[in-house]
Amino acid sequence: MAVLGAVLNARFAALLPAALAAAGSDGERGLVRDAFRVALETGQTAGAAAVLAGGLVTAYLLHRARHR
């Protein structure tokens, strides 16, 4: 969970300055919300990839153990 939080934070921090560059515009809140959404999607994608990798490693190890 800490790694996913770090990914979310890093991506949001990278996107936030671009969103804040439009300060004073009506779409400022929308830009910040979009930056957070993209950061959240990146974190969730990283988490899904980690779960998939873990499942594949587990399946390989179980398959190898059965054939011993």
NORNORKA-V350711 format. One line per field, one symbol per residue. ss: DSSP state (@ for helix, = for strand, . for the rest). A space follows every 50 residues. Layout:
ss = ???
This chain:
ss = .@@@@@@@@@@@@@@@@@@@.......@@@@@@@@@@@@@@@@@@@@@@@ @@@@@@@@@@@@@@@@..
